[in-house]
């Protein structure tokens, strides 16, 4: 189940889903990137251009929590 706060950020406020989850979990970009095994710059790119990232990289971010 997706928490209401994440849905609100994404649907109402227009925050990309990856960023909404990161903010909800109170993690920095650096923390998520380290856990996912990617650079902070890559995570920033994913957050700013959602839908154009490699599926495997997005899965790494989801597994980083």
N, C-alpha and C positions, 0 to 999 in steps of 0.2 A: 504494500500500500504506500502511496506517495503522500507525505504529510501535507496538510492544508497550506502551511507556510510556503512550501516549495511550489505548489500549484499557483498560489496567489502571486508569488514573485514572477513566475513564468508567464502565466496567462494575463493577469491584470497589469503588472508592471513591465512586462516585456523583457524580463531578465532571461538570458539563455539558460536552459535547463542545467547544464554543467555548473554554471556559476551559482544558480539558485541552490543546488545541493551543497556546493562548497560553503556558501554563506550559512546555510541552515546548520551544517555540521561544525561551523565556527572554525574553519581551517583556512590558512592562507594559501595563495597559489603555490608558494614554495613547498609547503607541507604536502599538498596533494601531488604536486609534480614529483617530489622525492618518493612518495609511496607508490606512485604509478610507474616510476622508472623512466620519466621523461623530463625534459627541461622545463623551467618555469616559462620560458618564452613559448614553447610548444603549447603549454596549457593556456597561456594568454591567447594564442592564436585560436585554439579550440573554442574558448569562451567567446571570442569576438566574431567568429565566423562559423557558428554552429551549423551543422549539416554538411559541411565540406571536409570534415576530418576523416581520417582512416578509421574504419570500424574497430579495428584492433586497438588503436590508441584510445578511443573512447571507452572501450571495455576496460582497459587498464585504469582509467580514471575512476570508473564505477567501482572497480575492485579495490581502490585505494582507501576506501573509508575504513 
